[in-house]
């Protein structure tokens, strides 16, 4: 079985897996990273949203072979020790989570948005396609604005 090495949340890792195995399975089943959630398996719900080389991806549709020698960040890699990422802190401050299932993906999408846009508008935030079945979209918007310093 082929092996793949990449940086995961700041640490070099190597895994043995079939080339076409989705990265989400590698993260969850082989590396025990449980932040990215399995929702739909086709990249639509975006509960698994993570970053590959700083860009937002849905690891349920990215084969592990595409990740060799690259950098992957999941929700587990956002905090700096005990200091939460500003988006994570805003999520707590704004009491965003209800059931919480989609929140790791929501947070990772918000971090990616704030990398692209310092002061996102409502329209920018509305382009985040992550699904929240609990409907916490107004609190998500509030938290993103808080994290950007505009809310």
Secondary structure, DSSP 8 states (H G I E B T S, - for coil): --EEEEEETTEEEEEE--TTSBHHHIIIIIS---SS--SSSSSSS-TTEEEETTEEEETTSSBGGGGTTSEEE-GGGTSBTTB--HHHHHHHHTT--SS-TTHHHHHHHHHHHHHH-TT--HHHHHT-----TT--HHHHHHHHHHHHT--
